[in-house]
Amino acid sequence: MELGLQDEVALVAGAGRGLGRAVAEALAAEGARVALVARTADEVEAAARGIVERGGEAIGVAADLTNAAATEAALAEVTTRLGAPAILVWSVASWFAPRRLHTVDAADLRAFLDVDLVAAAELCRRLLPGMIQQQYGRVVCLGSLAARTGVRGGTAYAAAKAGLAGLVRGIAADYGRYGVTANLVTLGFVDTERLARRTATDAAARQRLADACATRRIPTPAECAAPIVFLCSRAAGVVTGADLDVTAGAHLNITV
């Protein structure tokens, strides 16, 4: 299948490692010109170098996307070096130590919302005019099963992730006439470096996560990246306002 991603400019937010990095690599492999954006300069620059060394086109931009000035500067750099992005993949997520909502102070609650929802909406707001001008755009936000099921000690995180569903559906409804699609990808467990570290000394915990998947194994970042890249493509032009489960079947809530 021809995805039609050759020379399209894609911005992947949260691309320094894990699934975001895998998505950036997969987009570049399809010929997209990719801007990798993340907070940590060393990580995002190393990820971009890896793509370039494999023959792709990519730049790494370090930015805190919860900061308006940093976001503006990052977008200016991306546009100058690659052109106006027609594709946005939002792969940013906060990480939390389990805490019940009544123990979370107002500043921390705001931080969850800023990282997981407000910054995504702000980046979309800034990029949509360029997509309208091009009469083509793709927005893919990465969500979590926690938004549907809730998660002990993660109410603020789950609430923010749930907000992404409303964001993409609103964009889909308002901007479809301009050739812009917006979709949510709901994720379960992904075998990232972070998950590997968390379960390195607890084989039983890792097995429980695998057993929660219909496949009885935790999917890799590359496996999860493939359907995300499809949603970024011209081939997915009639898929919009959707919520795609990329969970290896964990959303089925299998108990036996």
N, C-alpha and C positions, 0 to 999 in steps of 0.2 A: 504493500500500500504506500502511495506517495503522500507524505504528511504535509508537504508544502511549507516546510520551515526554513528552507534555504535562505540565508541572509536576513531573516526576520530578527529584529532586536528584542531580546528577552531580558527582563530583570527578575532575578530570583532573590528574594529577601530571605535572609536566614540561611545563606548558602555556604557558610564556612565549614560545615561538617554535616555528617548524618544524611538525612533524606534530602535536605535542601541542596547539599553538594551533589548528591546522586542525580537529582533533577537537572541541575545545571550541566553536569557532564553528559547526560542523555540528550538534552536540547542541543548542546554543541555538536554531539555526534550526528545529529540530524541536519547540521549546517547552520543552525541559528548563531547569531552573534550575541554572546551572553555576558551580562553584567552581574557579577556575584556581589551581593551586598550583605554585610554582617558587621557586628560590633568589633570583632577581634581582627585587627589588621593582619597579623601573621597567618592566621588560618585562611582568611579569604584570599589573600595574595598567593598563598601556597596552592590553594584549590584552583585558582585561575591559571597559575603557571603550569599545573598538571594538565589542564585542558589544552593550553597552547603547545606544550611538548608533544601532545598526541595529534597535533595538526588542526586543532580547533581555534576559534577566535573567542577570546574572553578577556575581561578585565576584572580586577578585584577592587572593590571600593569599601573602605571601612567607614561605617556610620551608625550612629544610634538613631534609629528611625522613630523613636518616641520624642525626639528633639526636632522642632520645626526647622531651625536654622541648619542643622546637620542634614536633614532630609532634603532641603532645598539645594544645599551644596552638592550632595550626592547625585541628585537628579541632573544638576547642571553638568557635572563631570561625565555622567553616563551619556547624556545627549550630545555633548561636545565630542566625545571619543567614539561613540558607536551610532548615534542617532536617537530619535525619539522611540522609546519602547512601545511596541504594540502588544507585548505579552508580559503579564505580571503573574508570578507565582509567589504567594505569601506562605512562607514556610517558617515563620517566626513563632516561637512559643515560649512562655515563661516556664520556669521549673520551680516546683514548690516542695517544701517539706510539709507533710500532712498537718493541717491545722483546721480546726472547726471554725466556722464563720465568725462566731462571737468572740474568738480570740484574735482575729485579724483586725489591725487598726486601720483607720481611714486611709492613711498614706499607702499602706501595702495593698489595700483593696483597689485603690486608684491605679497603682502600678500594674496589677494584673490586667485591669481593663485597658490601660494604655498600651501594654505590650501585645496583648492577644486580640484586641479589637480596634481601639481608637487609631492606633498607628496604621493598621491595615486600611481603615476607611480613609484616613488622610492621604495615604499613598495612592489609593484609587482615585480620590478627588483630584489629585495633581496630574495623574496620568490620563484620565479620561478625555480631556480636551484633545490631546494628541491622537488618541485612538479615533475620536470622532473625525478629526481632520483626515486621517488615513482611511476612514471607512472600514476599519478592521481593528479588532482588539480581542484579547483573550485575558480573562481574569480567572485564576484558579487559587482558591484559598484552602489551606489544609486544616481540617478540623479534627475532632476527636470523638470517639465513642462516649467519652465522659460527658459530653454535652447532652446526650440522650439518656444515659443511664444514671448520671450522677457518679461521684466518686468520693469515698470517705476522705475527709480532710482536704478536699479540693473543690469546695463549692464555688469560690471566686473564679478559679480556673475554668470550671465547667460552664459557669454563666457567661464568661467572656467568649469561650469557644462557641457556645450556642448563638451568640450574637452574630457570628460570621455567616450563619445560614440566612439570616435576614438581610445582611449586607449583600450577599451574592444574588439573592432573589430580587432585591430591589434594583440592583444594577442590571440584571437580566431583563427586567420589565421595562426599565427606562431607556436602555441603550441598545436593545436588539435591533432597532431600526437603523442604527449606524454600523451594523456589522460587528457589534461587540457582544461576546458571550461571557457569562460569568457562572462559575460552577464551584461547588464545594466537594472536596474529597474527604470523607470521614475515615480516619485511620484508627487502627487498634494498636497492637504491639508491632514495633519495627526493630529489627536486630541491628541497632546502631552501636557505635562505640560506647555511648552513655549506658545503654541497656546492658552491654557486655560487662562494663565496670560494675554496675549495680548487682549483677548476678554472678560475678566471677567466683565468689566464695560460697554461693548458695545454689547448688545444682538443683535442689528440689524446687526452689522458687522459679528457676528458669523453666523447669519441666512443667510447672503449673501454667505458666504463660503459654507454652507450646500446646498444652492440652486444651487450652481455651479456644484454640483455633481449629476449625474444621479440618485443616490440612495436617494438624498435629505437629506443626513446626512454625517457628516465627519467621515471617517473610523478611527478606533482605531489603535494604534501601533501593537497590537496583530494580528489584521486582516491583516495588511500590511506585517507582519513578515512571515505569512504562505507561500505565494508564493516565498518569498526570500529563506526560508529554503528549499523549493523544489528545487530551482536552485542550492543549495549547495549539493544536494544529488547525489548518484550514479544513482538514477532513472532518473535524468535529463541529462544523459550522451550524448544525441544527440541534446541537446539544447545549442547552442553556437553562439556568435556573435549577439544575439537577444537583442531587446529593449522592455521590457515588461511594459505596462502601468498598474500601480497599483494606480489608482486615483479615484476609485468609480465613474468613468465615467466623471470626470472633463475634461479629454482630448477631449471630444466630443464637448466642447465649447457650451453647451446648454444655450440658452438665453430665453426660455419660459418654 
